[in-house]
Amino acid sequence: MMSVTPDPPRKAVSGIMASPAPFLTQRPEKRRMHPRAVEWSSNGQDRDWEGNVQVVLRCRPLSDDEQKANVPWGVSCNEHRREVTVLQSLHKQVDRVFTFDKVFGPKSLQRSIYDEAISPIVNEVVEGFNCTVFAYGQTGTGKTYTMEGGMRTKSGELPAEAGVIPRAVHQIFDILEA
């Protein structure tokens, strides 16, 4: 998942301890120190190795075809509580609730998703951290739209629909040009 490069980075990622229930684990702080994550640097001082995994979920809106067919919502997103409820009322079963580090509801904009979840990671990359962002999910859930989004306009500016990848590239070049 994450790798340590042989180049001397400012900070490196150490082993990440697996959680028995990763989707239900509370993560109040941004970074957690691995208990054995200390390295001696060449000048004899301790250098901390930090690692962090965050799970962010985006609930996509129903498509036009789904709305025309009156497809019922299968999930309910609570952005403030960072919870997603899988609605199982069709089968008279108990709904299942899952907690994530961040939840974006179906009305979330590409820009707000990027600003809140991805931009801080891009800043860490520029600072020398090893970071990874990837999209995972079932076919048709919006991974490509979230990662790539809409195409650039003729003026070269990012459209409102631009996804994570073009926004990250734009941010990196803005930082390097500053």
Contacts in CASP RR format, 6 or more apart in sequence:
PFRMAT RR
TARGET T0000
AUTHOR 0000-0000-0000
METHOD contacts of the structure
MODEL  1
MMSVTPDPPRKAVSGIMASPAPFLTQRPEKRRMHPRAVEWSSNGQDRDWE
GNVQVVLRCRPLSDDEQKANVPWGVSCNEHRREVTVLQSLHKQVDRVFTF
DKVFGPKSLQRSIYDEAISPIVNEVVEGFNCTVFAYGQTGTGKTYTMEGG
MRTKSGELPAEAGVIPRAVHQIFDILEA
1 16 0 8 1.000
1 53 0 8 1.000
1 132 0 8 1.000
2 13 0 8 1.000
2 16 0 8 1.000
2 51 0 8 1.000
2 130 0 8 1.000
2 131 0 8 1.000
2 132 0 8 1.000
3 13 0 8 1.000
3 130 0 8 1.000
4 12 0 8 1.000
4 13 0 8 1.000
4 14 0 8 1.000
4 130 0 8 1.000
5 12 0 8 1.000
5 130 0 8 1.000
9 128 0 8 1.000
9 129 0 8 1.000
9 130 0 8 1.000
10 127 0 8 1.000
10 128 0 8 1.000
10 129 0 8 1.000
11 47 0 8 1.000
11 48 0 8 1.000
11 49 0 8 1.000
11 50 0 8 1.000
11 128 0 8 1.000
11 129 0 8 1.000
12 39 0 8 1.000
12 49 0 8 1.000
12 130 0 8 1.000
13 49 0 8 1.000
13 50 0 8 1.000
13 51 0 8 1.000
13 129 0 8 1.000
13 130 0 8 1.000
14 34 0 8 1.000
14 36 0 8 1.000
14 37 0 8 1.000
14 49 0 8 1.000
14 50 0 8 1.000
14 51 0 8 1.000
15 34 0 8 1.000
15 37 0 8 1.000
15 51 0 8 1.000
16 34 0 8 1.000
16 51 0 8 1.000
16 53 0 8 1.000
17 34 0 8 1.000
19 25 0 8 1.000
22 53 0 8 1.000
22 55 0 8 1.000
23 55 0 8 1.000
23 98 0 8 1.000
23 99 0 8 1.000
23 100 0 8 1.000
24 98 0 8 1.000
24 99 0 8 1.000
26 99 0 8 1.000
27 54 0 8 1.000
27 101 0 8 1.000
30 52 0 8 1.000
31 50 0 8 1.000
31 51 0 8 1.000
31 52 0 8 1.000
32 50 0 8 1.000
32 51 0 8 1.000
32 52 0 8 1.000
33 48 0 8 1.000
33 50 0 8 1.000
34 49 0 8 1.000
34 50 0 8 1.000
34 51 0 8 1.000
37 48 0 8 1.000
37 49 0 8 1.000
37 50 0 8 1.000
37 51 0 8 1.000
38 46 0 8 1.000
38 47 0 8 1.000
38 48 0 8 1.000
38 49 0 8 1.000
39 46 0 8 1.000
39 47 0 8 1.000
39 49 0 8 1.000
40 46 0 8 1.000
40 47 0 8 1.000
41 47 0 8 1.000
54 101 0 8 1.000
54 102 0 8 1.000
54 117 0 8 1.000
55 100 0 8 1.000
55 101 0 8 1.000
56 100 0 8 1.000
56 101 0 8 1.000
56 102 0 8 1.000
56 103 0 8 1.000
56 104 0 8 1.000
56 117 0 8 1.000
57 77 0 8 1.000
57 84 0 8 1.000
57 100 0 8 1.000
57 102 0 8 1.000
57 103 0 8 1.000
57 104 0 8 1.000
58 103 0 8 1.000
58 104 0 8 1.000
58 105 0 8 1.000
58 108 0 8 1.000
58 113 0 8 1.000
58 142 0 8 1.000
58 146 0 8 1.000
59 75 0 8 1.000
59 77 0 8 1.000
59 84 0 8 1.000
59 103 0 8 1.000
59 104 0 8 1.000
59 105 0 8 1.000
59 106 0 8 1.000
60 106 0 8 1.000
60 141 0 8 1.000
60 142 0 8 1.000
60 145 0 8 1.000
61 106 0 8 1.000
61 107 0 8 1.000
62 71 0 8 1.000
62 73 0 8 1.000
62 106 0 8 1.000
72 87 0 8 1.000
72 90 0 8 1.000
73 87 0 8 1.000
74 86 0 8 1.000
74 87 0 8 1.000
75 84 0 8 1.000
75 85 0 8 1.000
75 86 0 8 1.000
75 87 0 8 1.000
76 84 0 8 1.000
76 85 0 8 1.000
76 87 0 8 1.000
77 83 0 8 1.000
77 84 0 8 1.000
77 103 0 8 1.000
77 104 0 8 1.000
77 105 0 8 1.000
77 106 0 8 1.000
78 84 0 8 1.000
78 85 0 8 1.000
78 103 0 8 1.000
79 103 0 8 1.000
79 104 0 8 1.000
79 105 0 8 1.000
79 108 0 8 1.000
81 99 0 8 1.000
82 99 0 8 1.000
82 100 0 8 1.000
82 101 0 8 1.000
82 102 0 8 1.000
82 103 0 8 1.000
83 97 0 8 1.000
83 98 0 8 1.000
83 99 0 8 1.000
83 100 0 8 1.000
83 103 0 8 1.000
84 97 0 8 1.000
84 98 0 8 1.000
84 100 0 8 1.000
84 103 0 8 1.000
85 95 0 8 1.000
85 96 0 8 1.000
85 97 0 8 1.000
85 98 0 8 1.000
86 95 0 8 1.000
86 96 0 8 1.000
86 97 0 8 1.000
86 98 0 8 1.000
87 95 0 8 1.000
88 94 0 8 1.000
88 95 0 8 1.000
88 96 0 8 1.000
89 95 0 8 1.000
102 116 0 8 1.000
102 117 0 8 1.000
104 112 0 8 1.000
104 113 0 8 1.000
104 116 0 8 1.000
104 117 0 8 1.000
109 160 0 8 1.000
110 146 0 8 1.000
110 149 0 8 1.000
110 160 0 8 1.000
110 161 0 8 1.000
110 162 0 8 1.000
110 163 0 8 1.000
110 167 0 8 1.000
111 160 0 8 1.000
111 167 0 8 1.000
113 146 0 8 1.000
113 164 0 8 1.000
114 163 0 8 1.000
114 164 0 8 1.000
114 167 0 8 1.000
114 168 0 8 1.000
118 133 0 8 1.000
118 164 0 8 1.000
118 167 0 8 1.000
118 168 0 8 1.000
119 167 0 8 1.000
119 171 0 8 1.000
121 131 0 8 1.000
121 133 0 8 1.000
122 131 0 8 1.000
122 168 0 8 1.000
122 171 0 8 1.000
122 172 0 8 1.000
123 175 0 8 1.000
124 131 0 8 1.000
125 131 0 8 1.000
125 172 0 8 1.000
126 172 0 8 1.000
126 175 0 8 1.000
126 176 0 8 1.000
133 164 0 8 1.000
133 168 0 8 1.000
135 142 0 8 1.000
135 143 0 8 1.000
135 144 0 8 1.000
135 146 0 8 1.000
135 147 0 8 1.000
136 143 0 8 1.000
137 143 0 8 1.000
145 161 0 8 1.000
145 163 0 8 1.000
146 163 0 8 1.000
146 164 0 8 1.000
147 163 0 8 1.000
147 164 0 8 1.000
147 165 0 8 1.000
148 163 0 8 1.000
148 164 0 8 1.000
148 165 0 8 1.000
148 166 0 8 1.000
149 161 0 8 1.000
149 162 0 8 1.000
149 163 0 8 1.000
149 166 0 8 1.000
150 159 0 8 1.000
150 161 0 8 1.000
150 162 0 8 1.000
150 163 0 8 1.000
151 159 0 8 1.000
152 158 0 8 1.000
152 159 0 8 1.000
152 162 0 8 1.000
152 166 0 8 1.000
153 159 0 8 1.000
158 166 0 8 1.000
158 167 0 8 1.000
158 170 0 8 1.000
162 170 0 8 1.000
END
